[in-house]
Each structure stands twice: as structure tokens, then as C-alpha cells.
Amino acid sequence: MSSSPVAMTAAGAASKAAAGTGAPPTLEHAYLQLFEPSKDGSLTNPGSPIGRLEFQFNPKELTLAKTATWSRETTKGARRSAPPQYRGPQPSKLALEMFFDASGVHDGSVVAVVERLFACCVPTSATHQQNKASPPWVLFRWGDLTGFLAYISSVQAKYTLFTSTGLPIRATCTVTLDELAGEPPGQNPTSGGLVPRRLHVVVEGDTLAGVAYREYGDASLWRAVAQVNRVDDPTRLRPGSHLLLPTVDELSRPSRDATTGVVGVGPQGVGPRAAR
């Protein structure tokens, strides 16, 4: 599995070797490899293989998509918009078409393969019996091209040819695969809460308002940063000390200090004091 943002890999060594020897390239058909979901909760190690869905005809195009989430805080009466806040990447998506044709044999093979595609959107028998219902995991492969570990989020089948008795013998299926892999949130080993995203080392001239503006685009969050780090005097930041900088969501989540019972903002008592 690739760790790149797009999460698809293309290993062209075999093709180049064949070209160097003068051997004619072989036609390889694309397929969807199906797996049971992971048994240990991992998003990178699938369970056992449970079959594959072969492309009768290789796709003529593949559509890859990757998006990022940004947001802006709104302030009533402001003349200009606030700086954008980066929230993180969204999973990669792969959209493709699968074309099936049985006009030469007039059998039910097209209906059967469409049913198998739809079955990828419902839990497997094994997970259903374990009360951990989950559809199969999927990996797109085509020769040297390997996709990302994914689940099928949607299938749309369009039947375009029928026998005289109404049996569908041609279909175009639009399939969307959503990437599974993600970064699980870190955990504070003592409190079980989310750990801060960054550690800022205080330098001469730093102010809490300036740090808050650089990190969050909102200088007014300096109070929350001070409370998270238990800064007694925000005007005296000691150079070389550390400030723990949580996410905006963590800063806005109320929490209660176990020793004082005072409701504050964000996790309490994480790390050394930044002021003396």
C-alpha cells in the first residue's frame, strides 16, 4: 500500500524489462480484489481474500479525486473574511466504469456480476456472524497499477441491451471506491484525551496572542492556550519553554480540572508551565 497522498502505485519495472528484451507486451485485465475486513481493527492490513471481480473490458478512464477540508470563522460585523483554517485531508476517491456484455451468449452472466458488485455494499457473511457487520474491502489492480485499499461506497448499474424475453445482457456499472486508510487520533497516555497537534518552543518576543494567531488565525484564542498550558502570567513567556498547541476543536471543548472542579477550555494540566 502506498503512503503517497494519492495512494496509488505504478511499478513499471516489469514492462520496461519486457520492452528491453523485445518481447511483445501482454494484455492484462483489471480486477477488483475483495478481502474480508481486518480482524484487528487495522486500516492497512485486510483480512483473507474472498475472491475478485474481473473487468470484462479494461476501463477507458480512471477518475481520481483528493480534497482538503478548510474552514473560516465568521465574525459579525467584520469587513473581511477570517484566515482559512486547514482541517485536514479527505480520503482519496477512485471512480471507474465496468462494462459487461453477454450479447454473444444471451445468458445471465451480466446480471450475476452486477449482483456481485451490489453485494460489495452489504456486510459479508463472516462479519455478520461475528456481529461486526462490514462490507468487503477492495483493492483495484491493473497490471503494474495498484490502487489503495478501499471500500465501495456506491454502485450504479445501467442495463442497455436485453433479450426478447427481457433478460439484461449488457450493462455499464459506475463504481466509486473510497480510501480506507487514515491517521487515528493520538491519545494522551494519562488522560486518554487527544494529544496536542504541535509543540511550540517559545522564543524571545513571543506573545500568546501572536502564537495563537500564527497557529489558529485567531489571536483571541490566547486565553485558551494559556489555560491549556496553565500559564500564570501571559506577559512573561520564558524563552526556551514549551507551549502545547491543541486543535481548535480541542480548545473549544469544555473540560473540568479534576483538582479544582473548575470548568475550563481544552485539556488541563498537559505539559510544563511556559511562564514563571
N, C-alpha and C positions, 0 to 999 in steps of 0.2 A: 504494500500500500504506500502511496506517495505521500510525502509531507508537504508538498508544494501547495500554494493557495488553491490551485485548480484541482489538484489531487488526481490527475490522470498522468500515466506514464506511457512513453513510447520507446521501446527498446528496439532500435533498428539494426542491431549488430548482425542478426541472422540474415536479414535481407541484403545487407551490404556484402556479407560473405558470399551469398549465392550469386550476387551480381559480379563479384570478383572472379568467380570460377566459370562464369559464362552459363551457369545453369538457369533455365527459364524459371521465372517466379511462379510459385504455386498459388492457386486461388484458395483463400481461406475464408470460411464463413464466420460471420459474427454470431455470438450467442450470449445469452444471459445465464450465468452460473447461479444456481439457487443454493442457499445454505439454511440450516437451522440457525436461529438466533443464538448468540453467545450464552453459555450457561453460567459464566462467572460475572456477568454484567459489563464485560469489556465491550467497547465500541470498535475495536480494531481486530479482534480475534473471533471470527464467526464459528458457529458450530459445524457439525458434519455436513458434507454436500448432500443435497437431496434431489439432484437432477439438474438439467439445463433446458433452456428454451432456445432452440436453434432458429436463426433467421433463414427463411427460405431463400430470400434475396438480400444481399448486403444493403445496408442503408445508403441512400444517396447523399445524406447530410446528417450531421450531428449538431445539436444546439446546446452549448454550454453557457451557464449563467452563474455569476457570483455577485452578490450585493453586500453592501455595508450599511449598518444602521447608524444614522446620525439624528440628533435632536437639537432643538433650540428652546431655551427657557423663554417664556413670554413675560413681559413686564408691562403693566397697564400704564399707558401714557408715554411709553418710550418712543422716541423718534426713529431709532434704528433697531434692527434685529440684534439679538444677543449672539455671541460667538457660538458656532456649532459645537456640539459635544459628540465625540465619537463613542459609540456604544459597543461596537464590535462587529465582526463579520457574520454573515448569514451562511448557512450551508450551501455548498455547490449544488447545482441542478443540471441534469442531463436530460434533454428531450430528444426523442427519436421516433421514427416511424418503422413499423414492421409490416411488410406486405406479404400476404399469403394467397395462394391461388391453387385451386383444385379443378380448374375447368377441363383439364385433360382426363380426369378420372371420375369426376362427379360423385365424390364420396363425402363423408362428414369430417374430413381431416381439418378443414378450416374452422369449423365450429369447435372442434376439440381443442385446437391450440388457442383459440380465443378464450375458451373456458379456463384453460391453464393460466392465461395471463390474468384473468379476473380473480383467480384463486390466489394470486400473489398479493391481493389486498385484504385477505382474511387470514386468521390465525392458522398455523399449521396444526396438524393433529397432535403432534408431540407436545407443543406448548399448551394446547388446550387441555390435554390430560394432566399437565403439571400445574394447572391453574395460573399459568403465566402467559396468557394468550398474546401471541405476536405473529404477524405475517413473516414469511421468509425474508432473509437478507439476500441481496442481489449484487452481482459483480458483472459489469459489461466487459466483454473481451472480444477483440477482433485482431487476430494475428499478433503483431507486435504491440498493439494498443491495449492497455489495461485501464479500466475506469476505476472509480472509487467505490468502496463498499457502501451500499445504499439500501434503501427500501423503495418500493414502487408506491408513489403517492397517488397516481391516477392512471387509469387506462380508459381509452375511448376507442371503441371499435365501430367501423363504418363498413357495412356489407354493401358491396357494389355489383355483385353478379349472383344470380340464382338459377337453379334448375327449373324445369317446368312444374315441378312439384313443390317449389318454394324453398328448397334446400340451399342455404348460402354456400357458395363455392369460391368466393373471392372477398377479401377483407383488407382494409388498411387500418392498422391499430396505432394510435398515438399514445406513447408511453412516457411518463415522467419519472425519473429517478432522483431522489433526494439523498444527499450525502448523510451518512450516519455519524461520522467521526466528529468529535467536539472536545473541547477542553473542560473537564469537570472543574467546578469551583474549588479553590483551595480551602482548607479548613484550619482554623486556629486549634492547635492540639490541646489547649487548655479549656477553651470555652466552646469549641465546636462551631463557632461562627465563621463567616467568611473572612479570610485574611485580607489585609490591605493590598492594593494593587502595586504600590510603589513605595520606595523608601527614599526620602529626600534628605540629603546632607546639608545642614544649614551652613551658609557662607556669610561672610561679613556683609552687612547691608540688607540681608533678608528681612522681610516682614511677613507676618502671617497673611495679611491681605494680598501681598504680592505673590506669595506661594499659592494661595487659593485661586487667584486669577489665572496664573500660568497653568495650573493643573486642571481647573474646572471651568475657567472662563467666567467665574463669578466671584468677585472679591468679597462679597458678603458672607461667603462660607467660611471665613477665617475663624469665626466663633466655633463652628462645628469641628474644625481641625484642631483648635486649641483644646476643646473639651475631649476629643478622642485621645490627644496626647497628654492631657492633664497639665497644660501649660498654665502656671500660676500668673505670670506677668507677660502678656503678649508683646510688650515693648522691649523685652530683654530676651532675645533669642541668642543662645550661646553658639558661636561658630564651631562646627565640628560635631554638634549634636544631631540627632536623627528625628525626623518627623515622619510618622506613618500616614500615608495618604490613601484612605479607602476610596471605593467607588462612590459616585453621587448617591446611588440608591442606599448604600450603607449609611452614609451621612444623614440621610433623611429618615432613616428608620429609628424610631424611639427605642431606647433601651434603659434598663434600670440598674443603677450601681448596687451591687449586692451588699456593700458595706454601709452605704448611707441611705439606700432606698430612694434616692433622688432620680427622677426620670430625666434623662439627658438625650443627646443625639449621637447615634452611632455606638460602636463597641467601646467599652470602658476599660481603662487600665491596660492598654496594649503598648508595651514598649517603655523606654526611658523618658523621663521628662526632658523637654527641649529647652527649658528655661530654668534658671537657678536664682 
